[in-house]
Amino acid sequence: MDIRLGNGFDVHRFGPGNHVTLCGVRVPHERGLAGHSDADVAMHAIADAIYGALAEGDIGQHFPPTDPQWKDAESATFLEHAVALADKRRFRISNVDTTIICEFPKIGPHVPAMQARLSK
């Protein structure tokens, strides 16, 4: 049995906006997260962890932030690509643990929706 672990990390600064997207869920907030895509730090970190476990680099190598086709892209696209790559290589993702560190916005009420979105 081949067991691999991946570790992903992502951070974005606040910018203009009226929500942040975390785990594919829009969370109302007085500011948004700045980024080339939708800046979903949780999905980015999970995708990076999968790429790392597969020894396939990181999200920026697969979806360069300098490429205009990824401007404002939904991060689910990146995560779906990482999962498809794992499937293609016959790896099975058995568990994902994600920690989101923030004081604001309050994400507790949104956790069930985030879990449901990630489980798809």
C-alpha positions as CSV (number, residue, x, y, z in Angstrom):
1,M,0.0,0.0,0.0
2,D,1.4,3.4,-1.0
3,I,0.4,6.1,1.5
4,R,1.2,9.7,0.7
5,L,0.6,12.8,2.7
6,G,0.4,16.3,1.3
7,N,0.6,19.6,3.0
8,G,-0.9,22.8,1.6
9,F,-0.8,26.4,2.7
10,D,-2.2,29.6,1.2
11,V,-2.7,33.2,2.3
12,H,-4.2,36.2,0.6
13,R,-4.5,39.8,1.8
14,F,-7.8,41.5,2.2
15,G,-8.9,43.8,-0.7
16,P,-12.1,45.3,-2.0
17,G,-15.2,43.3,-1.9
18,N,-18.3,42.3,0.1
19,H,-17.5,38.7,0.8
20,V,-14.7,36.1,1.0
21,T,-15.0,32.7,-0.6
22,L,-13.9,29.8,1.6
23,C,-14.3,26.2,0.6
24,G,-16.4,27.3,-2.3
25,V,-18.9,29.1,0.0
26,R,-19.5,32.9,-0.2
27,V,-19.1,34.3,3.3
28,P,-20.4,37.9,3.7
29,H,-17.7,40.3,4.9
30,E,-16.9,44.0,4.6
31,R,-13.9,43.2,2.4
32,G,-12.9,40.5,0.0
33,L,-9.6,38.6,-0.5
34,A,-7.3,39.9,-3.2
35,G,-6.1,37.3,-5.8
36,H,-6.0,36.5,-9.4
37,S,-8.7,33.9,-9.0
38,D,-11.5,33.9,-6.5
39,A,-8.8,33.8,-3.8
40,D,-10.3,30.8,-2.0
41,V,-7.4,30.1,0.4
42,A,-8.9,26.8,1.7
43,M,-9.4,25.3,-1.7
44,H,-6.0,26.5,-2.8
45,A,-4.4,24.9,0.2
46,I,-6.2,21.6,-0.3
47,A,-5.3,21.5,-4.0
48,D,-1.6,22.2,-3.1
49,A,-1.7,19.4,-0.6
50,I,-2.9,17.0,-3.3
51,Y,-0.3,18.2,-5.8
52,G,2.3,17.8,-3.1
53,A,1.3,14.3,-2.3
54,L,1.5,13.4,-6.0
55,A,4.9,15.2,-6.3
56,E,3.2,17.4,-9.0
57,G,4.4,20.8,-7.8
58,D,1.9,23.4,-6.7
59,I,-1.2,25.2,-7.8
60,G,0.8,28.0,-9.4
61,Q,2.6,25.5,-11.7
62,H,-0.7,24.2,-13.0
63,F,-2.6,27.5,-13.0
64,P,-0.1,30.3,-13.3
65,P,-1.4,33.6,-11.8
66,T,0.1,35.4,-14.9
67,D,-2.3,33.5,-17.2
68,P,-5.3,35.7,-18.0
69,Q,-7.6,32.6,-18.5
70,W,-7.5,32.0,-14.7
71,K,-8.5,35.6,-13.8
72,D,-11.5,35.4,-11.4
73,A,-11.7,31.6,-11.9
74,E,-13.5,29.6,-9.3
75,S,-11.0,27.7,-7.2
76,A,-13.2,24.6,-7.5
77,T,-11.7,24.3,-11.0
78,F,-8.2,24.0,-9.4
79,L,-9.3,21.5,-6.8
80,E,-11.2,19.4,-9.3
81,H,-8.0,19.3,-11.5
82,A,-5.9,18.1,-8.6
83,V,-8.5,15.4,-7.7
84,A,-8.7,14.2,-11.3
85,L,-4.9,14.0,-11.4
86,A,-5.0,11.9,-8.3
87,D,-7.7,9.6,-9.8
88,K,-5.7,9.3,-13.1
89,R,-2.7,8.2,-11.1
90,R,-4.9,5.7,-9.2
91,F,-4.5,7.4,-5.9
92,R,-7.5,7.6,-3.5
93,I,-7.9,10.6,-1.2
94,S,-9.1,9.2,2.1
95,N,-9.1,12.3,4.3
96,V,-8.7,16.0,4.2
97,D,-8.2,18.2,7.3
98,T,-8.3,21.9,6.7
99,T,-7.6,24.7,9.2
100,I,-8.7,28.2,8.4
101,I,-7.0,30.8,10.6
102,C,-8.9,34.1,10.7
103,E,-10.4,36.5,13.2
104,F,-12.9,37.8,10.7
105,P,-15.2,36.9,9.1
106,K,-16.7,34.5,11.6
107,I,-16.8,31.3,9.7
108,G,-18.5,28.9,12.3
109,P,-22.0,29.3,11.0
110,H,-20.7,28.5,7.4
111,V,-18.8,25.4,8.3
112,P,-21.6,22.9,7.5
113,A,-21.9,24.4,4.0
114,M,-18.1,24.3,3.5
115,Q,-18.0,20.7,4.5
116,A,-20.9,19.9,2.2
117,R,-19.2,21.7,-0.7
118,L,-15.8,20.0,-0.2
119,S,-17.4,16.6,0.0
120,K,-18.7,16.8,-3.6
